Amino acid sequence: MTEALARALSLDEEGRPAEALALGWQALEQSPGDEDSKQLVVGLLQRQPSLATAERGEDIARLVGDPAVDPILMAPAGWQSLLAGGALLADPEALAPSLERSGLALRLLAETHVTILAAELALTRLRRWLLLSERWRDFPGLVTALVAQAGHNGGAWPFDDEEKARLDRDPDLPIAAAFRPRRPAVRGATAFADAVTREVADQYRSWPYPTWSRVPAIRPTTLQAAIEKLDGGRPSNLPVAAEVLVAGCGTGREAALTALRFPEAKVTAIDISETSLAYAEVRCRALGLDRIDFRLLDLHRVDELGKEFDFITSSGVLHHLPDPEAGWAKLAAVLKPGGAMHVMVYSKIGRLKVRAAQSLVADLRGGPVDDELLRSVRRRLIDKAPSLMLASGDFFTLAGIHDLLLHPREDAFDVPRIVRALDSLELELLAFDLPTPAARARYRRDHPDDPDFRDVLAWAALEKAQPFLFSGMYKFWCRKRRR
């Protein structure tokens, strides 16, 4: 580790991101192939995109296109860099040739969905001008990138009646797909017994979630080593060739990350959406991950797999079940004694902004959902209260906005509820995750007697002091007690 990188990591933990980023860039310039320096810079820009400058545009473009970097992590910083340089402030007639020549803008549009509202609004105005002026023919690179962008966001950007009339008049225009991308074929219609499960399955068949293109480089390890690191080095007795279950794998991103992290494990991934599973298999095959065993299966029937697991991961699934604790119990029943589980569930406190946003679109809820309704939900929030949603990447795709605001079932947790569930399921807390290095360092300073992050009372107090610390989800590790 270089001196610059070591100091940058320390500054990040001290909550001094601007200074940490300056040294991170320095470390990356000294060793362009160093993954630790790269991940530090990416992490800082992900958490603090406002630190991106126009002068770093070429460096950011390289990171966006780096196969070892998930482009969605760099999208906010990339667009912030272009905004900082004034590149998006021009009128459409001047902006179009500028973006046609911008490697950063074209790469960002092509690689992943836009996650900065100011950039989306500028690009939406540009797209409108290209269509209605018929000037789209003059900017083939830009139009190709806008078509790719619509594929990433699912057609989330609103368009008005004049644009709609033009598209209806000639739906085969090359630029038309920048407004109405081709939807994935809806696959299957398995008749699940529970009404809530049927509704949830229908949602993810039509809007598979999340959308993703690639995953970041993962340093491979073993399940054994990962759990022992969480447990202060104590032996876990877990096998290297572990049996791993991804419960509710969606479009496969978590399954891919798990398989890359534990390359010697045998990974099974289950979901209730045939469309999502098809998406997952295509994406994972592109990463060379043919060994993941994808199955169409309701997790309430996980015992039908006929095996027990050394590790189960479930991200954002339990809070969408008819009875979260009952579904969690089904997973715990197939977890081997001493086996570990990584769970991610909504926080009641962390979802307060989402609740406020849902109240603003309450009159749009309850009826049939289609793409136009989802665009209307986004338009309402952009007009009335954009600040409620700016921190959520889900706001910027159709599948994401459906999952975020119009999901048919949501049952969020608080810390006492998690503790009760752990006790009833004979699970012991291994550690809870904090979202940033600075938050982790601060916790260690405030709670030196809890180096393993297991004090649930401190966890609850921390959330009360910082209500949106877990605005993503609670993320924690637990283990099944040995009998």
Secondary structure, 3 states (H helix, E strand, C coil): CCHHHHHHHHHHHCCCHHHHHHHHHHHHHHCCCCHHHHHHHHHHHHHCHHHCCHHHHHHHHHHHHCCCCCHHHHHHHHHHHHHHCCCCCCCHHHHHHHHHCCHHHHHHHHHCCCCCHHHHHHHHHHHHHHHHCCHHHHCHHHHHHHHHHHHHHCCCCCCCHHHHHHHHHCCCCHHHHHCCCCCCCCCCCCCCCCHHHHHHHHHHHHCCCCCCCCCCCCCCCCHHHHHHHHCCCCCCCCCCCCEEEEECCCCCHHHHHHHHHCCCCEEEEEECCHHHHHHHHHHHHHCCCCCCEEEECCHHHHHHHCCCEEEEEEECCHHHCCCHHHHHHHHHHCEEEEEEEEEEECECCCCHHHHHHHHHCHHHCCCCCCHHHHHHHHHHHHHHCHHHCCCCHHHHCHHHHHHHHCCCCCCCECHHHHHHHHHHCCEEEEEECCCCHHHHHHHHHHCCCCCCCCCHHHHHHHHHHCCCCCCCCEEEEEEECCC
